[in-house]
Amino acid sequence: MVARKSARAGKLGEPVSAEEKIARALGLLLVRNLEQKNEQVTLLRSIGFEVPDIAAMLGMTENHVNVAAFRARKKTGKKSA
């Protein structure tokens, strides 16, 4: 799981730790074949990435990540009904 304090690193030119770079690279490899952002966000959240990490990795705002996660949960809920 990605540490919460590292989630803020890398914004506005701040340095990113080697561990954070590796974690982000592995996360991007994991979701590279998923076309929908909602699916990418859901998968990254399920393996422990925090919203700021996902936003930085996918080039999204934190709000957009939250919306994508909500839409994915809503879609999943509709399938089970």
Secondary structure as GFF3:
##gff-version 3
##sequence-region A 1 81
A	DSSP	three_ten_helix	5	8	.	.	.	ID=ss1
A	DSSP	three_ten_helix	11	13	.	.	.	ID=ss2
A	DSSP	alpha_helix	18	31	.	.	.	ID=ss3
A	DSSP	alpha_helix	37	46	.	.	.	ID=ss4
A	DSSP	alpha_helix	51	58	.	.	.	ID=ss5
A	DSSP	alpha_helix	62	80	.	.	.	ID=ss6
###
